[in-house]
């Protein structure tokens, strides 16, 4: 395997094939959106953790109550979705199509830019408040 600049590619599924410039550009847009979704999920899960810690600091739940709480179930489902999206991005990168690899990185960067801006504007003591 080696990196290549071709336009003919099968991406993730047999039904997602590109054969020309338009197909690869459209796929790049889709991959960029997928990368942004990954970053959004990651940041939303972090937001839920921080929000739950801030709003319920004195609430002590038993082990079973904590495990089956709505917030933990939602976090678990979001974790599963994030893992699936992450593996999809990895598999897309593993096509070694340079256009798609650039799209994976660009989507991650754009998603970080849009969803992680709070992390860069505060010092370490403010980020979790």
C-alpha positions in Angstrom: 0.0 0.0 0.0 1.1 3.5 -0.8 -0.4 6.9 -0.8 -2.0 7.8 -4.2 -3.9 10.7 -5.8 -6.5 8.6 -7.7 -10.2 9.4 -8.2 -11.4 5.8 -8.3 -12.0 4.6 -4.7 -14.3 2.4 -2.7 -15.0 4.1 0.6 -16.2 2.0 3.5 -19.0 0.3 1.6 -19.5 -1.1 -1.9 -22.1 1.5 -2.5 -19.8 4.4 -1.8 -17.5 4.5 -4.9 -15.9 7.4 -6.7 -14.9 7.4 -10.3 -14.1 11.0 -11.1 -13.1 14.4 -9.6 -16.7 15.3 -8.7 -17.1 12.0 -6.8 -13.9 12.5 -4.8 -14.7 16.2 -4.0 -18.2 15.2 -2.8 -16.6 12.4 -0.7 -14.1 14.8 0.7 -17.0 17.0 1.9 -18.7 14.0 3.5 -15.4 12.9 5.2 -14.8 16.4 6.5 -18.3 16.4 8.0 -17.7 13.0 9.5 -14.5 14.4 11.1 -16.4 17.3 12.5 -19.1 15.0 13.9 -16.4 13.0 15.7 -15.0 16.2 17.3 -18.5 17.4 18.2 -19.3 14.1 19.9 -16.0 14.2 21.8 -16.7 17.7 23.0 -20.3 17.1 23.8 -19.4 14.1 26.0 -16.8 16.3 27.8 -19.5 19.0 28.3 -21.9 16.5 29.7 -19.3 15.2 32.2 -18.4 18.7 33.3 -22.0 19.9 33.4 -23.0 16.9 35.5 -20.1 17.4 37.9 -20.9 21.1 38.3 -24.7 20.7 38.7 -24.6 17.7 41.0 -21.5 18.1 43.3 -23.2 17.0 46.5 -25.3 14.2 45.0 -23.9 10.9 46.0 -25.4 8.0 44.2 -25.0 4.3 45.0 -23.0 2.3 42.6 -26.1 0.9 40.8 -27.8 4.3 40.7 -24.7 5.8 39.1 -24.3 3.0 36.7 -27.9 3.1 35.5 -28.4 6.9 35.6 -29.7 8.6 32.5 -26.5 10.6 32.1 -24.3 7.4 32.2 -26.5 5.6 29.7 -26.4 8.6 27.4 -22.7 8.8 27.8 -22.4 5.1 27.0 -24.4 5.5 23.8 -22.4 8.5 22.7 -19.2 6.6 23.4 -20.4 3.8 21.1 -21.3 6.3 18.3 -17.9 8.1 18.7 -16.0 4.8 18.5 -17.9 3.9 15.3 -17.2 7.3 13.7 -13.6 7.1 14.8 -13.1 3.7 13.1 -14.8 4.9 10.0 -12.3 7.8 9.8 -9.5 5.4 10.4 -10.7 3.0 7.6 -11.1 6.0 5.2 -7.5 7.1 6.0 -6.4 3.5 5.3 -7.6 3.8 1.7 -4.3 5.7 1.3 -6.1 8.1 -1.0 -4.3 11.4 -0.4 -7.4 13.4 -1.0 -9.4 11.5 1.5 -6.5 11.5 4.0 -6.4 15.3 3.7 -10.2 15.4 4.3 -9.9 13.3 7.5 -7.3 15.7 8.9 -9.2 18.8 7.7 -12.5 17.6 9.3 -10.7 16.9 12.6 -9.1 20.3 12.5 -12.3 22.1 11.6 -14.3 20.2 14.2 -11.7 21.1 16.8 -11.7 24.7 15.8 -15.5 24.9 16.0 -16.1 22.8 19.1 -13.0 23.1 21.3 -12.6 26.9 21.3 -13.4 27.1 25.0 -10.4 24.9 25.8 -8.0 27.5 24.4 -9.5 30.6 25.9 -9.2 29.7 29.6 -6.5 28.7 31.9 -6.4 25.3 33.5 -8.4 26.3 36.5 -11.3 27.7 34.5 -11.8 25.0 31.9 -13.9 22.8 34.1 -16.2 25.5 35.4 
